[in-house]
Amino acid sequence: MHPALSVIFLTTLIGAGQGLFIALFFCELLAPTATTPGFLAGGSALVLLLCGAGLIASFFHLGHPERAWRAATMWRTSWLSREVIALPAFMAAAFAYGVAHWSGAGHTLLIGVVGVLLALTLFICTAMIYAAIKVLKEWAHPLTPVNFILLGSASGMTLAAAYAGFAAPELTTALAQAAVVLTSLALLTRGAALVRNARLSPASTLQTAIGIRHPRIVQKAQGAMGGSYNTREFFHGKSANFVRTIVPVFLVLTFFVPLALVFSLPLLAFLAQYGGLMAERWYFFAEARHPQNLYYQGKS
């Protein structure tokens, strides 16, 4: 599949925002004496900044951005529609959480619970957009939503440790410890997905794709003078060596560098982890082999 940069930014930015909000809530819940209203309000503003940037990025993937509101009308059957509803609902909860702390209005724990539930709902909606596509075997597996949740939560927790280093130093160590746990769990589940997907075999072959049983078939042309929607949107256009190189890059940046730096340099750990997540999400899309590619193997 073709990895759209706008979708990569969307999923990684809002994922970090969701993870950060969850971290803020648990700081208030488990360490109320160490958290200040200013710390939680400022963190909520950062959540909104990340989610807003992701939302803006998503518009670059739309052919007609002015019709984006229509995406919410199919919420009964479409995970994309549910994501379109869940994202602004989560942002509204994060805004209310920050305002409640800033103004001292109270009921912050209740608002926080609602926000955490909406964050988890948004994780599931985003992941199920891909996991529900049964024809793409690399995505159609329970590990897909698990990895979206863990990777987003890990990046958000690492960011929370970096933020606490400036705004609430007494929380930095505990948040770094939580980031290590979440990053380690994400490494295990993402590694399991890599192993699983490496063992997959296509359900179809070039012979079954075009209905010819000859043992050796070579495509000479796709029936057109150049590329088409099929070759633009279902091929990433990179060499096999480039795709293979992405895997160790995102493994090192997403997992091993943050684990090594989160206690001493949490901001650098987050920046490295976010860069790794960009590479990981690129590979997530590029790894998926659509059956149509058996026929549209290349352009003339």
SULVENQUI-V491740 format. One record per residue. N is the residue number from 1. PHI is phi in degrees with one decimal (NA if undefined). PSI is psi in whole degrees, -180 to 180 (999 if undefined). OMEGA is omega in radians with two decimals (999 if undefined). Layout:
n = [N & N]
phi = [PHI & PHI]
psi = [PSI & PSI]
omega = [OMEGA & OMEGA]
//
This chain:
n = [1 & 2 & 3 & 4 & 5 & 6 & 7 & 8 & 9 & 10 & 11 & 12 & 13 & 14 & 15 & 16 & 17 & 18 & 19 & 20 & 21 & 22 & 23 & 24 & 25 & 26 & 27 & 28 & 29 & 30 & 31 & 32 & 33 & 34 & 35 & 36 & 37 & 38 & 39 & 40 & 41 & 42 & 43 & 44 & 45 & 46 & 47 & 48 & 49 & 50 & 51 & 52 & 53 & 54 & 55 & 56 & 57 & 58 & 59 & 60 & 61 & 62 & 63 & 64 & 65 & 66 & 67 & 68 & 69 & 70 & 71 & 72 & 73 & 74 & 75 & 76 & 77 & 78 & 79 & 80 & 81 & 82 & 83 & 84 & 85 & 86 & 87 & 88 & 89 & 90 & 91 & 92 & 93 & 94 & 95 & 96 & 97 & 98 & 99 & 100 & 101 & 102 & 103 & 104 & 105 & 106 & 107 & 108 & 109 & 110 & 111 & 112 & 113 & 114 & 115 & 116 & 117 & 118 & 119 & 120 & 121 & 122 & 123 & 124 & 125 & 126 & 127 & 128 & 129 & 130 & 131 & 132 & 133 & 134 & 135 & 136 & 137 & 138 & 139 & 140 & 141 & 142 & 143 & 144 & 145 & 146 & 147 & 148 & 149 & 150 & 151 & 152 & 153 & 154 & 155 & 156 & 157 & 158 & 159 & 160 & 161 & 162 & 163 & 164 & 165 & 166 & 167 & 168 & 169 & 170 & 171 & 172 & 173 & 174 & 175 & 176 & 177 & 178 & 179 & 180 & 181 & 182 & 183 & 184 & 185 & 186 & 187 & 188 & 189 & 190 & 191 & 192 & 193 & 194 & 195 & 196 & 197 & 198 & 199 & 200 & 201 & 202 & 203 & 204 & 205 & 206 & 207 & 208 & 209 & 210 & 211 & 212 & 213 & 214 & 215 & 216 & 217 & 218 & 219 & 220 & 221 & 222 & 223 & 224 & 225 & 226 & 227 & 228 & 229 & 230 & 231 & 232 & 233 & 234 & 235 & 236 & 237 & 238 & 239 & 240 & 241 & 242 & 243 & 244 & 245 & 246 & 247 & 248 & 249 & 250 & 251 & 252 & 253 & 254 & 255 & 256 & 257 & 258 & 259 & 260 & 261 & 262 & 263 & 264 & 265 & 266 & 267 & 268 & 269 & 270 & 271 & 272 & 273 & 274 & 275 & 276 & 277 & 278 & 279 & 280 & 281 & 282 & 283 & 284 & 285 & 286 & 287 & 288 & 289 & 290 & 291 & 292 & 293 & 294 & 295 & 296 & 297 & 298 & 299 & 300]
phi = [NA & -85.1 & -77.7 & -79.8 & -59.5 & -63.3 & -72.1 & -61.5 & -62.6 & -56.4 & -69.5 & -77.4 & -69.4 & -69.7 & -61.7 & -64.6 & -64.1 & -63.2 & -63.3 & -64.5 & -63.4 & -60.2 & -63.5 & -61.1 & -61.6 & -72.3 & -62.6 & -65.9 & -71.6 & -97.9 & -136.4 & -63.7 & -77.6 & -95.0 & -98.8 & -112.1 & -57.2 & -64.8 & -62.6 & -72.6 & -67.7 & -64.2 & -64.3 & -63.9 & -63.2 & -66.8 & -58.4 & -64.6 & -63.4 & -65.4 & -67.6 & -63.8 & -64.1 & -64.7 & -64.4 & -62.9 & -60.0 & -64.4 & -67.2 & -74.0 & -93.9 & -97.9 & -70.4 & -132.3 & -56.3 & -66.9 & -101.5 & -58.4 & -61.1 & -67.6 & -61.6 & -80.2 & -76.4 & -104.6 & -63.8 & -69.9 & -125.2 & -113.0 & -69.0 & -63.6 & -61.7 & -66.2 & -64.3 & -60.8 & -82.0 & -69.2 & -63.8 & -65.3 & -64.8 & -64.1 & -62.9 & -63.9 & -66.3 & -63.9 & -63.8 & -63.0 & -63.6 & -65.9 & -64.7 & -62.3 & -73.0 & -66.4 & -92.1 & 73.2 & -72.4 & 89.0 & 59.6 & -68.3 & -65.1 & -63.5 & -62.3 & -63.7 & -60.7 & -60.4 & -63.8 & -64.3 & -62.3 & -69.3 & -62.2 & -65.5 & -61.7 & -65.6 & -55.4 & -66.2 & -60.9 & -63.0 & -66.3 & -71.5 & -55.2 & -97.3 & -65.8 & -81.5 & -85.8 & -65.8 & -71.9 & -98.2 & -65.6 & -65.9 & -99.6 & -77.2 & -158.7 & -58.9 & -65.8 & -63.0 & -64.7 & -60.8 & -69.2 & -60.6 & -66.3 & -70.8 & -66.6 & -64.3 & -65.7 & -65.1 & -66.3 & -66.1 & -70.1 & -63.9 & -63.7 & -62.0 & -64.4 & -65.6 & -65.8 & -65.0 & -59.4 & -96.6 & -105.7 & -153.8 & -55.4 & -67.3 & -95.5 & -61.5 & -63.4 & -63.4 & -67.9 & -64.6 & -62.7 & -64.7 & -64.0 & -63.5 & -62.6 & -66.6 & -65.0 & -66.5 & -63.8 & -63.8 & -61.9 & -64.1 & -74.0 & -69.7 & -63.2 & -62.7 & -66.1 & -62.7 & -64.1 & -60.0 & -67.7 & -67.0 & -93.8 & -71.4 & -121.0 & -59.6 & -73.6 & -120.1 & -125.0 & -61.0 & -65.6 & -73.0 & -65.8 & -113.7 & 75.5 & -121.5 & -93.7 & -57.6 & -68.3 & -129.3 & -125.3 & -123.9 & -79.0 & -101.1 & -160.0 & -101.9 & 92.3 & -142.9 & -77.4 & -152.3 & -73.7 & -147.2 & -55.8 & -63.8 & -84.4 & -81.6 & -95.0 & -116.2 & -126.2 & -85.4 & 77.7 & -104.2 & -73.0 & -62.8 & -65.0 & -62.8 & -63.0 & -65.5 & -68.6 & -62.3 & -61.4 & -62.9 & -62.8 & -72.6 & -65.4 & -68.1 & -72.2 & -76.9 & -117.7 & -75.4 & -64.7 & -60.3 & -62.2 & -81.0 & -109.7 & -62.7 & -81.7 & -98.9 & -133.6 & -63.5 & -66.5 & -64.2 & -60.9 & -66.6 & -60.9 & -65.4 & -65.5 & -66.8 & -59.8 & -64.8 & -65.6 & -60.1 & -67.7 & -62.7 & -70.8 & -59.5 & -66.0 & -55.2 & -75.3 & -65.7 & -67.9 & -71.6 & -104.8 & -72.7 & -57.2 & -62.5 & -66.8 & -64.0 & -93.4 & -91.6 & -76.5 & -176.3 & -101.6 & -60.7]
psi = [155 & 118 & 110 & 125 & -36 & -40 & -35 & -46 & -44 & -55 & -35 & -38 & -48 & -31 & -44 & -38 & -43 & -44 & -38 & -41 & -43 & -41 & -43 & -44 & -44 & -26 & -45 & -40 & -43 & -21 & 62 & -29 & -20 & -13 & 141 & 156 & -37 & -39 & -45 & -37 & -43 & -39 & -39 & -38 & -38 & -38 & -47 & -36 & -45 & -47 & -38 & -41 & -40 & -40 & -42 & -42 & -36 & -27 & -24 & -10 & -3 & 136 & -35 & 84 & -29 & -16 & 13 & -33 & -25 & -19 & -24 & -9 & -15 & 33 & -21 & -28 & -14 & 126 & -29 & -43 & -40 & -36 & -41 & -32 & -41 & -35 & -54 & -30 & -43 & -42 & -38 & -40 & -41 & -39 & -47 & -38 & -45 & -43 & -40 & -39 & -40 & -39 & -14 & 28 & -19 & -177 & 27 & -36 & -40 & -46 & -39 & -41 & -45 & -43 & -42 & -43 & -40 & -35 & -46 & -39 & -42 & -41 & -48 & -44 & -45 & -47 & -39 & -18 & -36 & -41 & -23 & -8 & 93 & -25 & -20 & 96 & -26 & -28 & -32 & 73 & 149 & -22 & -23 & -56 & -34 & -44 & -38 & -43 & -48 & -41 & -43 & -44 & -39 & -46 & -38 & -37 & -38 & -41 & -39 & -39 & -41 & -42 & -41 & -30 & -27 & -38 & -24 & 74 & -30 & -16 & -9 & -46 & -45 & -41 & -37 & -39 & -43 & -37 & -38 & -44 & -49 & -41 & -39 & -42 & -41 & -37 & -43 & -47 & -37 & -36 & -40 & -38 & -40 & -44 & -45 & -49 & -30 & -23 & -3 & 145 & 142 & 140 & -23 & 164 & 172 & -33 & -46 & -26 & -36 & 1 & 29 & 133 & 0 & 137 & -21 & 113 & 131 & 127 & 128 & -31 & 161 & 9 & 9 & 165 & -17 & -156 & 173 & 180 & -39 & -38 & -22 & -42 & -14 & 5 & 139 & -17 & 8 & 158 & 161 & -36 & -40 & -45 & -42 & -33 & -30 & -34 & -56 & -31 & -51 & -28 & -43 & -48 & -39 & -33 & -56 & -40 & -48 & -39 & -33 & -28 & -13 & -29 & -32 & -41 & 72 & -34 & -44 & -36 & -43 & -44 & -42 & -43 & -39 & -41 & -40 & -38 & -35 & -45 & -40 & -42 & -34 & -47 & -36 & -44 & -44 & -30 & -29 & 122 & 105 & 138 & -29 & -21 & -17 & -31 & -48 & 70 & -21 & 172 & 163 & 999]
omega = [3.13 & -3.14 & 3.12 & -3.09 & -3.13 & 3.13 & 3.08 & 3.09 & -3.13 & -3.01 & -3.13 & -3.13 & -3.13 & 3.08 & 3.09 & 3.10 & 3.11 & 3.12 & 3.11 & 3.14 & 3.11 & 3.11 & 3.12 & -3.11 & -3.11 & 3.00 & 3.13 & -3.07 & -3.01 & -3.13 & -3.05 & -3.11 & -3.10 & -3.13 & 3.12 & 3.09 & 3.13 & 3.11 & -3.10 & 3.10 & 3.11 & 3.09 & 3.10 & 3.09 & 3.10 & 3.06 & -3.14 & 3.11 & 3.14 & -3.11 & 3.09 & 3.10 & 3.09 & 3.13 & 3.10 & 3.13 & -3.08 & -3.11 & 3.14 & 3.11 & -3.06 & 3.07 & 3.13 & -3.11 & -3.12 & 3.12 & -3.05 & -3.10 & -3.12 & -3.13 & -3.10 & -3.02 & -3.09 & -3.02 & -3.13 & -3.04 & -3.00 & 3.05 & 3.07 & 3.10 & 3.13 & 3.07 & -3.14 & 3.11 & -3.04 & -3.09 & 3.11 & 3.09 & 3.09 & 3.13 & 3.10 & 3.11 & 3.10 & 3.09 & 3.14 & 3.13 & 3.13 & 3.14 & -3.13 & 3.10 & -3.10 & -3.08 & -3.08 & -3.07 & 3.13 & -3.13 & -3.07 & 3.13 & 3.11 & 3.10 & 3.13 & 3.09 & 3.11 & -3.14 & 3.11 & 3.11 & 3.11 & 3.08 & 3.12 & 3.09 & 3.13 & 3.06 & -3.09 & -3.14 & -3.14 & -3.10 & -3.07 & 3.01 & -3.11 & -3.10 & -3.12 & 3.13 & -2.99 & -3.10 & 3.08 & -3.00 & 3.12 & -3.10 & -3.00 & -3.09 & 3.14 & 3.13 & -3.13 & 3.09 & 3.11 & -3.12 & 3.08 & -3.13 & -3.07 & -3.14 & 3.09 & -3.13 & 3.14 & 3.14 & 3.10 & 3.13 & 3.08 & 3.08 & 3.10 & 3.10 & 3.11 & 3.14 & 3.13 & 3.11 & 3.11 & -2.97 & -3.12 & -3.03 & -3.11 & 3.13 & -2.98 & -3.08 & -3.14 & 3.13 & 3.09 & 3.09 & 3.10 & 3.11 & 3.11 & 3.14 & -3.10 & 3.12 & 3.12 & 3.09 & 3.12 & 3.08 & 3.14 & -3.07 & 3.09 & 3.06 & 3.10 & 3.10 & 3.11 & 3.13 & 3.14 & -3.06 & 3.11 & -3.12 & -3.11 & 3.03 & -3.11 & 3.10 & -3.14 & 3.05 & 3.09 & 3.12 & -3.14 & -3.12 & -3.09 & 3.05 & 3.10 & -3.03 & -3.11 & -3.05 & -3.11 & -3.14 & 3.11 & 3.12 & 3.09 & 3.14 & 3.14 & 3.10 & 3.12 & -3.08 & -3.11 & -3.12 & -3.14 & 3.08 & -3.10 & -3.13 & 3.11 & -2.99 & -3.09 & 3.06 & 3.11 & 3.04 & 3.14 & 3.14 & 3.12 & 3.12 & 3.11 & -3.12 & 3.13 & -3.13 & -3.11 & -3.05 & 3.11 & 3.12 & -3.09 & 3.09 & -3.12 & -3.06 & -3.06 & -2.99 & -2.95 & 3.10 & 3.10 & 3.12 & -3.12 & -2.97 & -2.93 & -3.14 & -3.07 & -3.10 & -3.03 & 3.13 & 3.09 & 3.10 & 3.13 & -3.13 & 3.09 & -3.12 & 3.12 & 3.05 & 3.09 & 3.12 & 3.05 & 3.12 & 3.13 & -3.11 & 3.04 & -3.12 & 3.11 & 3.13 & -3.08 & -3.09 & -3.08 & -3.11 & 3.14 & -3.14 & -3.14 & -3.14 & 3.07 & -3.14 & -3.13 & -3.06 & -3.12 & 3.12 & -3.06 & 999]
//
